């Protein structure tokens, strides 16, 4: 049954009613479509209807009810979605919605949204996940490769389809990306964001090229994701990295440190904010796209691999010029493996980022090295650049 309350909610200089269904969101969307009500009017569990259309909606079959009764009916039907529990865009700097923690026996889907996977490295990582008591299933295109472009795991639509099917499967609690490489940018705009929002929240784990998913899930869904080892690096990484990811997923607690060894102070000071970022090149590549989640009100975390100084200079300059760093609270640089000395990195960071006037550290324990400590994006953290410490202050998962 379709229900509508009186137009007594003020907003944008008008009065609004709330149109809902006590049966399903599908019924609600179908009814709204027959009236030409745009999908952008849907907010969590109802459509916002301007007062001047109230009588029309009632005449079309919606049953008038009191506002309190509408809430009671939706709650009783299990269709009430509180704002704090709904996947929806949030302003930069706001904490993002965290997924529930995993438990032994939960199903984890492994997907390959980017590059092709070496079978032996895949199997080593799958063995680690299974040793944690998780039920691991593989996406259809994890093993194989694209017939035309050897650097892709499969065609763009196939990789996007694997991710969509896994995320929308009610039996799947988490997605762990098989590897990075390249390719997420090619498929991310093929994802159905309303369908993902309806199915979530769930855990998403990966790094490197998966940064494009971290940024997009934050921008479109307001969802926290996990920056951590992909499956192919689980078998090759160090024990501390494996244990960090296991404990984050299965036994999440506040106080995760990104700096078991103190980071280097580039610019002193302290800052608080949610963590945002990932791979520097991927964050820069998102500039100007709808998938961009900027660093305003946040602590930016960045890493990269095999990039000489002039290219890092170009990437940082691009983010500065595009406004990504505007109103950032602090910056944490992780591992920058690949021939760049710590002195050069620190000097470059000081040159490019020092004028922002925020605390900056370098050498945190995440990136493309063997030690790649997992941490949640979109969750609050504290940066003490004078002490070289970065600590996640909230639980990484619910």
N, C-alpha and C positions, 0 to 999 in steps of 0.2 A: 504494500500500500504506500502511496505517495502522501507525504505530510508537509504542511507549510505553516509556519507560525506568523503572527501579525507583523507588519512592517514597523518594528519598534527599535531596531538597532541602527544607530547613527554612524555615518562614515562618509567621508569625502563630500560633505554638505548635503547628503541625502539620507533617507530612511530605507532600511533593507529588511526583507524577510529571509528566512532560511528554509530551503526546500530539501527534503531528505526522503529516504526510503527505509522502511522497517524490514525490507526483504533482502536487498542486495544493492551494491553500488552499480552493477550492470543495469538493473531496472531504473535506477536514478538517472544514469547517463543516457539511456535510451529515451526516457521521458523528456529530459532536457533538450535532447537533439530534435525531437518532434516540434518543440516550441522555438527552435532556433536559438536556444541559449548557449553561448559559447562555452567550450570546455574550460577556458581560463576562469570562468566563474565558479568552478568547483574548488572548495577549500576543505581539505581533509576528509569530511564526511557529509558535506552538504553543498548546495549551490546558493550563492548570494543572489537574491532577486530584488531588484529595485521596487520601491513602493508602487510606482505607476503600473507595474505588471502583475501585482498581487491578484487582482480580480480575474485577470486573464488566466493565470495559472490555476486558480481555484475552479474556474469554469471548465478547464481542460481535464479536471479529475483529481487534483490534489485536495486532500482533506484538511481543513483548517483546524489547528490545535494550538494550545497555549505554548509559550516558549519553554517553560519548565517541563511540560508533558512531552515535548519533542525530545528533550535531552533524556528523560526517563525511558522513553520508548527505544531510542537508539542504543542506550546503554544496555537495556534488557535484551535487545536483539544482537548484541555484540558488535554493533556497527559504529559505536562512538569512538572517535579518534581524538585524543587530546593533542594539542599542538606540540607538546614536548615529546610525544611518542610517534609523530608523523614525519615521514620523509618528505621534506619540502625545502626549497632554498632558504638559506639563512644569510644574514649580513656578514661580511668579512669580520673576523675577530670574535664572532660568537661561537661558543662551544657547539660542536656538531653532535648529532644523535649517535649514540654508541650502540652497537649490536650486542645481543646477549653473549655471554661467555660460552665456550664449548664444554661439553661433557663427554666422558668416555662413551663410545658407541655412536656419537653424532656422525652424520654423513658429511664428508668434505669432497667437493668436486674440484678436480684439477683441470684447468682450461689453459689454452695456449693462445692468448690474444695478440702475440707479437711473432717472434721468430721460431724456427723449427727446433726440435728437441732431439738431442742425442739419446738414444734408448738407454745406454748404460748409465748416464747421469740421471736420467729420469727415474730409473728403477731404484737407484741408490736413495734418491730423495723420497720416493714413495715408501720405501722400507722404513725410513725415519718416521713419517706420518703414521704408518700402521703400527709402529712400535709404541705410539702414544695412545693406542686403543681407539683410533678413529677409523671409521668406515670410509675408505677412499674409493671414489669412482672417477673415471676418466671421461673427458669430453671427447666427442667423436673424432675431432681433428687434432688431437694432441700429438699423435704419432703420424708422421707423414710429411708432407710439404706441398707448397704451391707448385703447380706444374710450370708456371711462367716465371715467377720470381723466387729464386732459391732462398732468399733471406726471409721469407714469410712461411709460417706454419701451414697456412691454407689461404684460400681466397678470402677477401675481406668479409663478405657476407657469411661465409662458413664460420669464421672465427667469432664474428658478432653473434651468430646464431647459437654457437656453443655456449657463450657466456649468458645469453638470454635464457636458454633452456635450463641451465644450471641454476641461475638466480631465481627463476620463477618456479622451480621445483620445490614444493612445500617440504619435501623430505631432506633437502640440502640446507645445512646450517652455515656453511662457509665455502668460499672459493679461494683457492690458492693458485696463483699463476705459475705455470710450468717453467717459464723463463722470460727474460726481457728480450733484448736485441733491438728490433725495429718492427713497427707495424700497427701499434695501437692507434696512432693518429689517423691511419687509413680507415679504421673500422669504428671509432668511437661515435661518430655521428650517425651510425646505423642503429644505435641502441634505442630501444623504446623506453623513454624515461618514465612515462606514466605507468607502464607495466612493471618496471623495476621498482618504482615507489610503492606500488600496490603489494608487491611480494616481499619487500624488505621490512626491517633492516637485517642484514646478514654480515658476516665477517668477510672482508676482502683483503688478501695479503699479496704483496709483491713490492718490487722496487725497480729502479732503472727505467725502462720504457713504460712500465706500469704506472709511472708518475702521471701519465696522461689520464689514466683511469682515476687515480687519486684526486686530481684536480677536477675532473668532470663529475665524479660522485659527490664531491663537496659542493660544486657550483649548482648542480641540478637537483640533488637529493638532500643536501644538508647533512650528509652522512659521514661519520668518522670511518676511516679505513686504516689498515695497518701497513706501515712502511717496514718491510722485513724481507728475509730471504725468500727467493722463489724456490720451487721444488728442486731444480737442477743444482742449486747452490747449497741445499740442505746437507747433501751427502759430502760435499767438498769443504764446507765451512768448518769453523772451529766448534768445539764442544760448548763454549759459552754462548755462541750465537744460536745453536740448536736449543739449548736449555732456555734461553731467553724467550724464543718464540713459543716453545711448549708452555712455559709458565704464563706467558701473556695470554695465550688462547684458553688454557684450561684452569688456571689459578690466578686470575688478574688481581693485582693489588696496586694501590697508589705507591709512588716513590721510585718508579723505574728511573734508573740513571742512564743517560747517554754518554756519561763521562766516567767510567770506572777508573780510568787514569785521567788526571786533570787535563783539560783542553788548554790550548795556548791562548793567552789574552792578547787580542788584537786591539780592541778598544774597551776600556774598563767600564764598569757600571753593572746595574741589576735591572731585570725586566721580568714582567709576567705577561702571559698571553697564550693563546692556543697555538699549537704547532701547525705550520703550513709549508708545503714545498715538496722536495724530493730531488730528483735529478735536475741539475741546473739547465742543461741543454733542453730538456723536455719542458720545464717550466717556461723558459724563454720562447719555445716554439708555440706555446699556448697563447701568447700575447695576441690580442685582437680577436680571439675566438670566444664563443659563448661558454666554453668549458673552463674559462680562466677563474681561478680563485686567488685573489690578490692577498698581499701580506698585511693589509691595514689592520691595526689592532692586534697583531699576532707576532709570534716569534718564527722567523723564516729559518728553515732547515734545508741545507743544500749540499749536494755532493756531485762528483763527476769522475770520469775515468778517461785517461789517454787524451787529455786536452792540454795543449801547450798554453803558455801564459797569454799570448796574444788572442787566442780564441776564448779563454776564460774572461779576459778583459772585454771582448766583444759581447759575450753573453751577459755579463753583469751590467755593462753599459746599456744593452738593449732593455733589460728589466728596469733600470733607472729611468731611461727615456720614456718607456711605455707607461710608467706610473705604478708598476707592480710593487715597488718598495714604499710607495707613499704611505705615511703614518705607521710604518713598521715599528714594533717595540724593541726588537732585538734580532740578532742574526747568529746562527750556529752553522759553521762549516764542518762537514764531516770529512771523510776520506777522499782525497783527490789523487788516486793511484795513477802512475804513468809518467814518471820522469820529471815531475815538478817538485823542486825542493820546498821544504817547509818555509824557508826564508822568502822565497819568491812568492809563494801563495800568500803569506802573511802581509808582505809588502804590497801586493796587488790588492788584497782585501782592504788594507788601510787606505790605499790610494783611491779606490773606487767607492768604498762604503763608509769611510770615515766621516765624510761630510754629512751623513744622515744623522749623526749625533746620537747614535744608539749603541748599546754594548754589543761587541762582536767577539766571538771565540772561534778558533779553528782546531781541527784535530779530534773532533768527537768521534765516537766509535760506531759509525755507520757509513755504508758506501760499498764499493766494489772490492774491498780487501776481504781476507778470510774472516775477519771479525766484522760482523754486520748486525749490530744489536737492533732488534725489532722495537718499534715504538708506535703509538697511535697518533695519527694526524687528526687535527680538529679537537684535541683534548688539551686542557690547561697544563702549563709547565712553568717552571721558574728558572731563569737564567741568572747566574752569578758569574759575570765575566771576570771579576777580580780573582775569584777562587777557581775559575775554569770549570764550573759545574753546571750541568743542565739536568733538571729532575722533573719528571712528569708528576704533577701533584694530584691528579684525579685517577680513578681506576680506568684502565684502558678499555675495558669492556664492562657491560652491566652484569 
